[in-house]
Amino acid sequence: MTSQTLREARKYEETFEKMITDEERPAFHLSTRTGWMNDPNGFSWYQGKYHLFYQYNPYNSYWGPMHWGHAVSTDLLHWEYLPAALAPDEVYDRDGCFSGSAVELPDGRQLLMYTGVVRERHPNGGHTEIQTQCLAVGDGMDYEKYENNPVLDERDLPEGSSRNDFRDPKMWQEEDGTYCCVIGNRPADGSGQLLLYTSGDGFHWAFKSILASNNNRIGKMWECPDFFRLDGKWVILTSPQDMLSKGFEYHNGNGTLCLIGDYDKEAGRFLEESDQSVDYGIDFYAPQTVLTPDGRRVMIGWMQNWDTCGHRRKNEEAWFGQMSLPRELSIQNGRLYQKPVRELEDMRSNKVAIEGLTFSGNVYPEGLKGRRVDMEIVVRPVEGCDMYRKFAVRFAQNDQYQTSFSYRPGESVLKVDRKFSGSRRAIIHQRRSKVLCKDGVLKLRIILDRFSVEAFINDGEQVMTAVLYTDQEADGIYFSADGTVSIDVVKYDLM
């Protein structure tokens, strides 16, 4: 039965989404229906469509009482909004329905698992969040919360583990029909750990093991975990809070982490071999993956950064928050590689191709402009000339604004810079990444939507993402070089 709280949220979103025109939204990145969006939840394939839920405050364009928004797609790029799926309307989740996941049950229903939040009040006026795991079952449109919620609480935690940081369950079904889920938690050392739970039917869960431990190596609490097999390896994705900078690999604040290794299934223990960032740009957090019907592992993340939420004037905007481009994942050379989903190529039109353009200084090739663009660039030094000192591609550009990616081969550093993108806030506007390019040859695939840019570097070895709220009439694209370079460019409009 739909609660009054959920009915009110659904009525509100249906009314207020009409105040946002298509031109005010991203063209092919999912944005919130109205109000606020953060983490992707319940990314799944169900009844012939991709379902994506998300952390959602329909009433304001800033974080608030967490609901689950809901959208569906057949191609991962064009989304249809469905009514909000969950609202904080029970005693065990009255202060928020936090992140979680979805699986299909044998009877054809869809099972959602999410974190319920209750604020425990203190005599001094403060509060502590108590987090438990809860279930809801539905038909892809309407969901009923399980009568025995919560199904996991502090009694199901290993000794010394925090009941305050116990969130974001990611479920999957094993080949034998049983279920597993991995949940983020904080142990006694204040660091992060990922807990593994198992179930025979999806409703009755038991603690199995500590899957992986941070031991205060990479940030603190590990949020929003995912765990899956990919190209013969096992992969953990998680989002550490309060990270310290580590060269160009990890940046201060909240970030993303990929662990690659093996898995001792009997012991329920991940055997770590390597670690890396998932995204090296400014705005990417809390990724979640789905296994597509044709066997691809596809990831989507919240295209935002908690430290840059002041980028937009939230009290003056009808919406805040969008998802990244869905990305196909693979393991190559011991690293996580990412490429835009192949469905994006069906949106290409108006091809412009330039080969062997040799220049120094600035060059403004004819036919290169736009804010919905798929552009591939190969940069090379020129034989007989000294190695170039810097190359840059500048976009979302006019006489007042620009954003850029610039590469210095002598330092092997690629930088994204949006400080001239029109932001009036002194937030993070630059990030750098170590990029190893043989003999100064750099490959970039840059995807522009109305309010974002994503650069896939050297065939997806690294990715850098940033949101942009530059005026849409700023649509110029040009190149600059300190030294002499030769470039090949293939550019498409995305329609």
Secondary structure, DSSP 8 states (H G I E B T S, - for coil): ---HHHHHHHHHHHHHGGGS-GGGS-SSS-B-SSEEEEEEEEEEEETTEEEEEEEEETTSSSS-S-EEEEEEESSSSSEEEEEEEE-S-STTTTT-EEEEEEEE-TTS-EEEEEEEEEEEE-TTS-EEEEEEEEEEEESSS-EEE-TT--SB-GGGS-TT--SSSEEEEEEEE-TTS-EEEEEEE--TTSS-EEEEEEESSSSSEEEEEEEEE-TTSS-SSEEEEEEEEETTEEEEEEEESSB--BTTTB-SBS--EEEEEEEETTTTEEEEEEEE-S--SSS-EEEEEEE-TTS-EEEEEES--GGGGGGS-GGG-SEE-BB---EEEEEETTEEEEEE-GGGGGGEEEEEEEEEEEEEEEE--TT-B-SSEEEEEEEEE-TTS---SEEEEEEEESSS--EEEEEETTTTEEEEE-TTSS--S-S--EEEEE---GGG-EEEEEEEETTEEEEEETTTTEEEEEE----TT--EEEEEEEEEEEEEEEEEEE-
